């Protein structure tokens, strides 16, 4: 027993070349999916003019992709076990590639929306399938470090997406925001075929079709409802209430049914694990605050400071640099110690950074904002992936596919809710400042800031609205600290000790 600290176990904890090869394939796929979710946003105005349509209609180019993601994610866990993660991952890449090529060839707004749905089906499977492959390959004792690798595109996607999208729209063509995925996807497909480990599909289990008919439309309806809050002007609008309530009813029905049947689409028994449950609560609150704040930051630069989409994206770079500095260290630390010790300081750093934005004005020096963004990035790199690592480390290898599916559902849903909530708060504040209906606040602010006669005063009013909205984001981030305090103080491997399968990394078979 005294030899448990010997060199051999330490060596097995290191990430070998096989794990890095698998990680490279998974990260390429994640980059495609996450960049595509953000790169389109900067092209919406161009697409509105190109297809001679309204902004409400063109928003479906982004919303349809998000809804397709929400619809397909619940099926991914079952499909990974039934058909094998490698096959599923390659099918996801193929769907994404076909959708990307067709979207680039779209001849009207209706076809573009349909092709974005195809893209979303592929993109929705890429992240949970890739996460499952990576965690199975590395094993629970190294999950923190592989999550750090996977976390890079998750944090940098919202930063690099506007930069890439702005450049492609300005310098080339809007069609290339979709065509750019084709060479990346072909390379990813070839590397996946060559490098991903072979896995054997498990014996067929009865697929929960009724559960799928409840949870997939339920998630899609809920996300659609909350995503429509800003344009509808509030929660009370029928366009928000009807789909959101329908989604909630379907999801509650699924939860009741899933607790009573064998092999439900989403395995609720995962939440009997205390560490997993605490991590998911922390993740939910963090995603609400994180994705909401990520929406506000570039919008401030665009609206108040009058920056272009490309410049707004470039101003977000310090945040990405900070995340890249802390993320590898955080992943290694999460493998050797408990998540609490790294997550709590990370959240404090985010809070310190966002405090600066609660005081923001129309003339706040850029150097102050860039330092605040860098500090926030340091915190983000030490937060999101260690939370996920804490959840997955507490489970057995055979549960990774189901856990990855549950994790991605929570991230997508919480992120959509966070974006909708803070967008609504900002819209209401802008509307109050400029004396217009809630759903016209941002348009009125934009027009007033562009008018030389009212520019100075309008920028000040808009900045006040942003600073107040950032206070809401700050409150949400502080609330994250409460469940984070209950994350494990030490690596939760003890919860699966004795399970040889859980303690053993998966062997690569070429």
N, C-alpha and C positions, 0 to 999 in steps of 0.2 A: 504493500500500500504506500510505502514511503517513496516509491519510484514514480508515482503518478505525475510528478513535475519534471520528468526527464526530457531529454532532447527529442525523442521520437514523437511524443504527442505534439510538441511545439511545431515540429516540422509539418505534421499533418494539418496544422491550422493555417499554414501559408497557402495563398492562392497560387496554384501551379499554372503552367502554360495552358493546360486543357481548359481550366476554368476561364482563363482570360480569353481564349478563342471563342468559347460559348458566349461570354459576356459581350465580345465585340459584335457578334451577330445580333444578339438581343438589343443592344444599344442602338444599332443601325435601324432596326425595326421600330424601336421606341421613338427615335428622332423623327422618322417619317410621320408616325401617327400624331405626335405632340406638336411638331411644327405645323402640320396641316390644320390642326385645330385652331392655331393662332394666326398663321400667315394670311388666311383669307380675310380676316377682319379689316386689314388696311386696304383691301381691294373693293370693299362693298360700295363705296361711293363711285368708283370707276365702273363697276358692274351695273349700278343703277342707271348710269348714263348710257352704257353700251347696249343694254337691253330695253331702254326706254320704259322703265317700270318705276314703281314706288319703293321707298326705303323699307316700308313694312313688308313688301313682297320679297325684296332681295335679302332681308334678314333670314329668310328660310334657307338660304345657302349655308349659313352657319348653323341654324337651329336644326335642320334636317340631319346634318352630320352628327350633332350631339345626341339627337333622339335615336339614331341608328346605333350609336355606341351603347346607349342605355338599354336598348332592346336586346342586343346580342350578348352582352357581358354575362347575364345570368346563365346562359347555355354553355358558356366556355368551360366551366369546371367539369360538367358531365362529359362534354365532347373530348376534353383532354384525356380523361380516364378511358373513354370508350374507344377512341381512334388513335391515341398516342399524341404526345405534345409536339413531336417533330412534324408529323403529318398536319396537325391542326395549324401549327405556326406557318407552314408553307402555304396552306390553303388561305390563311389570313393575308399573307403577303400577296398572293395571286389576286385575291378579291380587291385588295387595296390598289394594286397596279392597274387592274382593269378599270376600276372606278376613276383613278387619276387620269388615265388616258382619255376615257370618255368625257370626263369633266372638262378637260382641255379642248375637246372637240365640240362642246355643247354649242348649239345653234340658237337656243332661246333660254329664257330663265326657267321654264318648266323642265326642260331636259337637264339643265345644270343641277337643279334640285334633286331630280331622280338619280343622277349619277353620283351626287354627293352621298346619297343614302347607301349606294353600293360601296363607296369608299368607307363610310362609317361602319358597315358590317365587318369589313376587313380590319379597320383600325380598332374596333371594339374588342376583337379577339387578340390583337397583337400584344397589348400590354399584359393582360392576365396570363396568356399562354407563355410569353417570354419570361415573366416573373416566376412561373412554375418551373420552367426548364432550368432557370438560373439557380433557384433555391434547391432544387433536387440535385443538381450537379455539384453544388458546393457543400451541401449538408448543413444542418442547423448550426454547427459550431463556427461556420464562416459566413452565415447569412448577413451579418452586419456589413461586412466588406463588399459583398456582391450587391447588396441593396444600395450602398454608396455609389457603386459604378452605375447602377440603373437610375439612380436619382439625378445624375448629371443632366440628361436630356429633360427630365421632368421639371427641373428648376430653370434650365436655360432656354427651354422651348418658348415660354412666354416672352423672353427677352429677345432671343434671336429671330423669332417669327416676324415681328413687325419690321425688323431691319431687312431681312431677306425679302419679305413681301413688298415693302416700300421700294426697294431697289428694283425688283423684277417688274413691278407695275410701272415705275417711272422710266426705266431704261430699256425694257424689252417689251413685254406684253403680259396682260393679265392671265393669258392661257398658260404661261410658264410657271405660275404658282402651283399648277397641277402637273405640268410636264416634268418639273424638276424632280418629282418623285420616281419617275420611270427609271433613270439610270441608277438611283440609289436602291430602288426596289429590286432591280435585276441583279445587282451586286449582292444584296442581302439574300436573295433567293439562292444564288450559286453558293454562297458561303454557308447558308443553312443546310443545304444538301450535303456539303462536304464536311462541315465541322460539328453540327449538332449531334448529340449522342442519340443512338437508337434506343427507343423504349418500346416495351411490349404493351399493347392495349390490354386492359383488364377484362375479365369476362363480362359480357353484356349485362348491364343492370336495366331494369325497367325504367324508361325515361318518364319523367314527371311532366306529361303534356299539359295536364290541368294546371299544374304549378306554373309552367311557362306562360300559359294563357292568362295567368293572373299577375305574375311579377313583371314580365317584360312590358306589356301594355301599361301596367301600373306605374312603373318607373318612367316610361316615356310620357305618360299623361302628367305626372307630377312635375317632371322637369320642364315640360312644355308650359305648364301653368305658371310656374315660378319664373321662367325665363321671359314670360310675356308681361310680368308686373311693370317694368319700366315703361314700355310702350303703351300699356293699358292705362297707366296713370295711378295705379293703386291696387291693393289686394281685393277690394270689393267689386271690381269689374267682373262681369260674367265670363269674359274670355280667360280670366285667371281662375275664378272660383270653380267653374264647372269641370275643367280638366284636372285641376289640382285635387279637388274633393273626390272625383272619380278615381284618380290614381291612389289616393290615400285609402279609400275603401277597398280597392283591389289588393293593395299591399297588406292591409290589416287582415283581409280574408286569407291571403297567402300565409301569413305568419300563424294564424289560428290553425289552418290546415296542415302546415308543415310540422307543427308540434305533435300531430296525431298520426301521420302516415310514415311508412318506411321509405327511405331514399328520396327525400324531397329535393327539389331543384337546388336549393340552398340549404346546406346542413346547419341547422340552428344549434346542434349540440356543440359546435365549435365555441359558442359563447358561454358554455359551462366552464370553460377554462378562464380563470380570473384574469390572468395576464392578457390573454387575447381580448377579452371584453374591455378591460381598462384601456388598452392600446387603441381599440376601435372608437371608444368614446372620445379619447384625446384626439385621434385622427379626424373625427367628424367636426369637432369644434375648430381644430386647426385649419381644416380645408375651407370651412365657412369664412374664417378670418383671412386666410392666406390668399385664396382666389379673389375674394372681394377687394383686398388691398392691391393685388396685382392688376386689377381692372382700373382702380383709381389712379395709380401712379402715372402710367403713360397718358391717361386722359387729362390729368392736370397739365402736363407739358404741352399737350396738343391744344387744349382749350384756353387755358389762362396765359401761357407763355407764347402761344402762337407758333410752336415748333412744327416742322413737317413730321410725317410718320417715320421717316428714316431717322431724323435727328432725335425724335422721342425714343426710338428704339436704342439708339446709341447712348443716350443718357442713362439708360437702364443697365448698361454694361457693368458699372461698379458692383451692382448687386450680384451679378453672375460671377464676377471675380471673387467676391467674398465667399460665395457658396462653394466655389471650386477649391478654395483654400482649406475650408473646414470639413468638407464632406468626406474626403478619404480618411482623415484622422478620426472623425466621428464614427465612421463605419468600423474602423479597427478597434476603437474604444468600446463600441457597443458589443463587439464580440468577446471582449475580455472582461467587461464589467457590466453593470446594469444600465438600462437605457436612461433611468432617471438622472443619473449624474451628468449626462451630456445634454439631455433634452431640456432640462430646467434652465441651465445657463444659456442655451440657444434661444429659448423663448424670451428670456430677459433681454438678450441682445436685440431681438426683433422689436420688443417693446421700446427699448431705448432709441432705436432708429426711427420708429414711427412717431415717437413723441415730437420730433422735429417737424413732421408734416402736420401735426395738430396746430402748429403755430405758423403755418405757411401763409405767405402773402403773395401778391402779384410781383413783388420785387425781391423776394428772398434770394440772396446770393447763391449761385449755382454750386459753389464749392461746398456750402453747408449741406445742400440737398444731396450732393454726390457722396459726401462722407456718411450721411445718414443712410443712404442706399447701400453703401459698402458694409456698414455695421449690420443692417438688416440681412444682407446676404450671408455674413458670417453666421448669424443666427439660424437662417433657413437651412444652411448646409449641415447644421448640427441638430436639426429637429425632425424633418419629415421622414427621412429614411430610417433613423434610429427607432422611431415609433413603429414603423412597419416591421423592422427587424425584431423588436421586442415581441410583437404578435406572432411572427412566424417561428421564432426560436422556441416558443413554448409548445409547438405542435409536432406531431410525427410527420415523417416524410410523406406518408400516404395521404395526409390531409392537405398537402400544399396546394393542389389544384383548387379544391373547394375554398381554402382560405384566401388564395389569390383572387378568386372570383368575388368573394365577399368584400375584400379590401378595395377592389376597383369599383364595385358598386357604391360603396360608402364614399369614396373619393369623388366620383362623378356627381353623385346626388348632392353631397355637401357643398362641392364647388359651385354647382349651379345655383343652389340656394344662397350661398354667400354672395355671388355676383349679383343676383337679383335683388337681395336685400339692400346692399350698399348702393347699387344703381338707383333703386327707388328712393333711398334717403337723399342721395345727391340730387335726383330729379326734383323731388319735392322742395328741397332747399333753394335750388335755382329758380324754380317756379315762383316761390314766395318772394325772392329777391327782385325778380323781373316782372311780377304781377301777371303771370300767364297760367293756364292750366298745367297740371303736373307733367303731362306727357309732352309739353312744348317748352319746358324749362331749358333744356340744353340747346335747342334750336335758337331760342330767344337770346340766350347768353352768347352764342356764337355770332349771331348777326350784330349784336350790340358791340362786341369786342372788335369786329371787323370795321365798324363805323368809326372813322377818325374823331368825330365829334363826341362820341360817348365811350371811346376805347378805354381810357384810363379808369373812369369810374366803374365801367362794366367789368373790367379785369379784377378790380378790387372786390366787387360784390361776388364774382365767381370764386375768387380765392377764399373768401370767407365761407362760402358753401363747402368748398373742398376741405378746409381746415376742420369744420364741424363734422363732416362725414368721416374724416380720419379719426376723430374722437370715438365714433362708433366702432371703427375697426380696432382701435386701441382697446376698447372695452371687451370686444370679442376675444382678442389675443390674451388679455389678462385672465379671462375666464378659462382659457386653455390650461393655465397653470394648475388649476384645481385638480382635474383628473391626472395631469402629468405627474403630480406629486405622489400618485399611487402606482406609478410604473415601478417595475422591480428594481431594487437597489443592487442586485447582482444578476449576472447572466442567468436566465431562467432555465438552463439546461437541466437543473435538478428535477424539474417537473416532468421531464421525459427520460430521466435516468433509468436505466434498466431495460429500455426499449432499444434493442440492438439496431433495429432498422432506423430508428430516429437518430441514433448517435453516429451512424456510419454514413460518410459521404457517398453519393452515387458514383459508380465507376463509369468512365467514358468508354464506349464501345465504338470503334471506328470500322 
